[in-house]
């Protein structure tokens, strides 16, 4: 993998770059649609490529491990051949999913013992096994196994958890360096910074991660319930330390406003279920603000979903029609809303990149953040 910064914004720490893997190049900053089980819910791959114009997607190690199984994905030739997505793929380590299973998992020094949410069967993830699983799945970018601390979290627990994440990272790197992708292309390992909402811990973790000299680095354990200003404070503390010539990935973030503010802090990569999950529930993101399309006020509004938009959904569908589909519980409602929201996120990141290149990102961002938070 290579990463080249081509432009920086004079008013912020935002930067535009090019991230290249064996499956293609992605212009940064960029957003990764979440394809948990290898596919983005309610979308065909063709729609992802042509209508959404995604360049990279994220899939989840935990879910693919449980179903259909690593052996099935690997036998197909890896995730790209299994799901028909020929562009870059990132897999997370499964750490966040295991963290969310608070009642049916137990952390140990060696790893985590957990019960499957599907059938209750017991499994163990270790730093070594997670690397081997992701090698077999064949994503271009794979994540180190970490512990995601909850919010709120006591300082003592956050410190203990961070140190364990660092020990696990050392083991992940050792296994990564002694294995190879079985599908004939290269993979890159990203460590994860932890430390909850304690700046001192975040700084220590960022310094440790930076010392590992990985090809890219991630910031985890944020957007788990803490106030947005705290998230930005922690992100800024970390981005000032992580190498400027490596991509920085803020995991699980977030709303359009969150993303723009984090780009200004020097983040390059994002993923979140908000555009897809909220879209399936009738929330649309537009340039004017947020729409709950189920509301009665849209019943006879025949204007496009986003009157100022450029997406095919803005040309072909009205607010009244999409509301009708949701109220009628038509499957097409979720499909249209998902394409629209992801398309909007892709537009937003492309526009942010254009403004960085023009040198006008700071003023544009300040205007857009206010606009995008409007409830229409």
Secondary structure, 3 states (H helix, E strand, C coil): CEEEEEEECCCCCCEEEEEEECCEEEEECEEEEECCCCCCCCCCHHHHHHHHCCCEEEEEHHHHHHCCCHHHHHHCCCHHHHHCCCCEEEEECCHHHHHHCCCCEEECCCEEEEECCCCCCEEEEEHHHHHHHHHHHCCCEEECCCCCCCCCCCHHHHHHHHHHHHHHHHHHHHHHHCCCCCCCCCCEEEEEECCCCCHHHHHHHHHHHHCCCCCEEEECCCCCCCCHHHHHHHHHHHHCCCCCCCEEEECCCCCHHHHHHHHHCCCCEEECCHHHHHHHCCEEECCCCEEECCCHHHCCCCCECCCCCCCHHHHHCEHHHHHHHHHCCCHHHHHHHHHHHHHHHHHHHHHHHHHHHHCCHHHHHHHHHHHHCCEC
